[in-house]
Amino acid sequence: MQRRQPDWRAVRALVLDVDGVLTPRQIVLHGDGGDVKFFSVRDGRAVKSWIAAGRPAALLSARQSPATARRAGELGIEVVVQGCADKDDGYQRIRLQLGVSDEAVCYLADDRTDLRVLSRVGLPVAVADADPLVRLAALYVTDAPGGDGAVCEVVERLMRRQGLPCPRDAWRTGGWGDHAGQPARAGGESSHVA
């Protein structure tokens, strides 16, 4: 049986798992109950570019965290579902809020709790260091691991395929200060399918 090919042009909404996708796969817990999460600046800029191009983004997390809410606010992400034991239910709430069909959603994931959502969306994506079953369920597997450029990799591909201004092009032309002059990856698209 032949796998279907990813349809990058059909995507209108980006839904992201948080732990292991927007962050590395570790969480630092404080004795007072708080946590610390590390987010990629590059991934954040890519999400902001996606939103600036008129495309919505949403976050879906099984954990409840003030750090996630704060990061969503910094990036301009308005739809955030946290603390949902059933991610499929959380995803359905997001999809309805965004007003998009399953086929128009790209979902980035890393863990088995994401499998039902991955089976619904038009473009299921796994980060490079995702659980092996998640990589098998994905139509696309990033080269970059979660929390270290995986989201940027997917957003760049989406935006290029849709003819939208790409974040990496802004870095190359000096549009984003601290990344001015950074060359694009040699050889163009190098990521692979699961």
Residue, then its C-alpha position, 0 to 999 in steps of 0.5 A: m500500500q502506497r502512503r499518501q504524500p503530504d499536501w503542504r498547500a492545503v494547510r491553513a492552520l498549525v496546531l502544535d503539541v508543546d512538550g517535546v515539540l516547542t520545547p526539548r523533551q525535558i521539564v524542570l520542576h521547582g519545589d514550589g510546584g512551578d516549572v521551567k520550559f526552554f523554547s526555541v527563539r527560531d521556532g518562535r519567530a517562525v510561528k510569528s511569521w505564520i501568524a503574520a501571514g494570516r494563518p492561525a496557530a494553536l497550542l495543545s498540551a496535556r499539561q497545564s503550565p503558566a510558561t505555555a500560556r506566557r509563550a503563547g501570548e508572546l507569539g500571538i497564539e490566541v487558541v491554547v488548550q492545556g490540561c486536557a487528558d484526552k488530546d483528541d477532545g482538545y484538538q476538536r475544540i481547537r479545530l472548531q474555534l479555528g473554523v477549519s476542517d481536519e484536512a486543513v490542519c498540520y499537527l506537530a507531535d512527539d508522543r503516543t498521546d498524539l496518535r489519535v490527533l495525528s490520524r485525523v489531520g491532513l498533515p501529520v508531522a513528527v519531530a525527529d526525536a518523536d516516539p517511533l510509533v508517532r514517526l510511523a503515523a506521520l507523513y513527514v518527519t523533521d530533521a530537527p528535534g523538538g525544541d530545536g528548530a523542528v517547528c521552524e523547519v515545518v513552517e518554512r516548508l509550509m510557507r514556501r509551498q504556499g508562496l508566502p514570505c519565508p522566515r529563513d529568507a528574512w534572516r538571509t536578507g537581514g530582516w531579523g537582526d540577530h540572524a542577519g546573514q545566516p545562510a539557508r541550509a545547503g541543498g534546499e529541502s533535506s527532510h524525509v518522510a517516516 
